[in-house]
């Protein structure tokens, strides 16, 4: 990815995410999904990027990695913004606000 080979990196990140998930290493699985999303975002494949970021966020919230999930939702929001999907952007803004409020009340 760092050398600009985004398509190759994306494929490897998605495969690695599957392997981590199968071995129940959920945090690294969420990270690999996030990295795949970054690759697609760089390639301007915003729909695929949003899909990876949403999968990362969903798994993050399921496993209690809420701060990481917020970051993935924020990036997904950027994807939907680039696609001009204002409804989805508003939906994600609401979700991000809710999770941040929950996190702040925990401290």
C-alpha positions as CSV (number, residue, x, y, z in Angstrom):
1,X,0.0,0.0,0.0
2,X,2.8,2.4,0.9
3,X,4.3,1.9,-2.5
4,X,1.0,2.8,-4.2
5,X,0.0,-0.7,-5.2
6,X,-3.5,-0.2,-3.8
7,X,-5.3,-2.9,-5.8
8,X,-2.8,-5.6,-4.8
9,X,-2.8,-4.4,-1.2
10,X,-6.6,-4.3,-1.1
11,X,-6.8,-8.0,-2.1
12,X,-4.2,-9.0,0.5
13,X,-5.8,-7.0,3.2
14,X,-9.2,-8.6,2.5
15,X,-7.7,-12.1,2.5
16,X,-5.8,-11.4,5.7
17,X,-9.0,-10.0,7.3
18,X,-10.7,-13.4,6.6
19,X,-7.8,-15.3,8.0
20,X,-7.7,-13.2,11.2
21,X,-11.4,-13.6,11.6
22,X,-11.2,-17.4,11.2
23,X,-8.5,-17.5,13.9
24,X,-10.8,-15.3,16.1
25,X,-8.3,-12.4,16.0
26,X,-11.0,-9.8,15.6
27,X,-9.1,-6.7,16.2
28,X,-6.6,-7.4,13.4
29,X,-9.5,-8.5,11.2
30,X,-11.1,-5.1,11.7
31,X,-7.8,-3.4,11.0
32,X,-7.3,-5.3,7.7
33,X,-10.9,-4.4,6.6
34,X,-10.1,-0.8,7.4
35,X,-6.8,-0.9,5.4
36,X,-8.7,-2.5,2.5
37,X,-11.1,0.5,2.7
38,X,-8.3,2.9,2.6
39,X,-7.0,1.3,-0.6
40,X,-10.3,1.5,-2.3
41,X,-10.7,5.1,-1.1
42,X,-7.3,5.9,-2.7
43,X,-8.6,4.2,-5.9
44,X,-11.8,6.3,-5.7
45,X,-13.8,3.0,-5.4
46,X,-16.0,4.7,-2.9
47,X,-18.7,2.0,-2.8
48,X,-16.2,-0.8,-2.1
49,X,-14.4,1.4,0.4
50,X,-17.6,2.2,2.3
51,X,-18.4,-1.6,2.4
52,X,-15.0,-2.4,3.9
53,X,-15.3,0.5,6.4
54,X,-18.8,-0.6,7.4
55,X,-17.7,-4.2,7.9
56,X,-14.8,-3.0,10.0
57,X,-17.1,-0.8,12.1
58,X,-19.7,-3.5,12.6
59,X,-17.1,-6.0,13.8
60,X,-15.5,-3.3,15.9
61,X,-18.8,-2.5,17.7
62,X,-19.6,-6.2,18.1
63,X,-16.3,-6.9,19.8
64,X,-16.2,-3.7,21.9
65,X,-13.6,-1.8,19.8
66,X,-15.9,1.3,19.8
67,X,-13.2,3.9,19.2
68,X,-11.9,2.1,16.2
69,X,-15.5,1.6,15.0
70,X,-16.1,5.4,15.1
71,X,-13.0,5.9,13.0
72,X,-14.3,3.4,10.4
73,X,-17.7,5.0,10.4
74,X,-16.2,8.4,9.9
75,X,-14.2,7.1,6.8
76,X,-17.4,5.4,5.5
77,X,-19.2,8.8,5.9
78,X,-16.4,10.4,3.7
79,X,-17.1,7.7,1.1
80,X,-20.8,8.4,1.0
81,X,-20.1,12.1,0.9
82,X,-18.0,11.5,-2.2
83,X,-20.8,9.4,-3.7
84,X,-23.3,12.2,-3.0
85,X,-25.5,10.1,-0.7
86,X,-26.6,12.7,1.8
87,X,-29.1,10.4,3.5
88,X,-26.4,7.9,4.4
89,X,-24.0,10.7,5.5
90,X,-26.7,12.0,7.9
91,X,-27.4,8.5,9.2
92,X,-23.7,7.9,9.9
93,X,-23.3,11.3,11.5
94,X,-26.1,10.4,13.9
95,X,-24.5,7.0,14.7
96,X,-21.1,8.6,15.2
97,X,-22.6,11.2,17.6
98,X,-24.4,8.4,19.6
99,X,-21.3,6.3,20.0
100,X,-19.1,9.3,21.0
101,X,-21.7,10.3,23.6
102,X,-21.7,6.7,24.9
103,X,-17.9,6.7,25.1
104,X,-17.8,10.1,26.9
105,X,-20.4,9.0,29.4
106,X,-18.3,6.0,30.3
107,X,-15.5,8.2,31.7
